[in-house]
Amino acid sequence: AQSVTQLDSQVPVFEEAPVELRCNYSSSVSVYLFWYVQYPNQGLQLLLKYLSGSTLVKGINGFEAEFNKSQTSFHLRKPSVHISDTAEYFCAVTRKGGATNKLIFGTGTLLAVQP
Amino acid sequence: ETGVTQTPRHLVMGMTNKKSLKCEQHLGHNAMYWYKQSAKKPLELMFVYSLEERVENNSVPSRFSPECPNSSHLFLHLHTLQPEDSALYLCASSQAPGLAGTDTQYFGPGTRLTVL
């Protein structure tokens, strides 16, 4: 079975500062990794995903994440945040070759950008 | 309409009521999903449909009954719910009928359900 841990439930940061949201996963098999964002009163939107190849993945809105297999991590980063980045961020994994495309989510991290 | 739409956006119901949630995807996808999002808990996958056939039932109580009449529509029929069923119910869709794990899931805005 797979599991995802997002240790930080909330991350406050000032506008234009850099931010890192942490994600660690546990799995006995190979996985694909995803970051989704949820803005208030909206559904989830894909930020980026790691399937294979380069371990540094670039996504929308200036976000990027790095897959570290040895540390089983997939941390999300942005060099300079904006007020509009305030949202909840979810890390997720799915088993490679799984039968049902089942996403396992973490509990989410609320990014609160302050002016 | 584009993307994935859900109706109603908000629903309040008593424990003896029967109601249905509706999801429609306008993306030409072949797989659809129901998720439950409760406060402080990870999103929980409830059901998966691929080409209108149910391929996953994630130990969901029988008071939740899904229906997928075609590849564009997904319903969640609710009856005799409990207060702990109050949550945001999210619908999603993805392209591939083979469910290879690489496909992006596209989410609707959700239905906020309150059970009194």
Interface residues (C-beta under 8 A of the other chain):
Chain A: V4 S9 Y32 Y36 N41 Q42 G43 L44 Q45 L46 K49 L51 F90 T94 R95 K96 G97 G98 A99 T100 N101 K102 L103 I104 F105 G106 T107 G108
Chain B: V4 Q6 A31 K40 K41 P42 L43 L45 V48 S50 V55 E56 N58 L90 A92 S94 A96 L99 A100 G101 T102 D103 T104 Q105 Y106 F107 G108 P109 G110
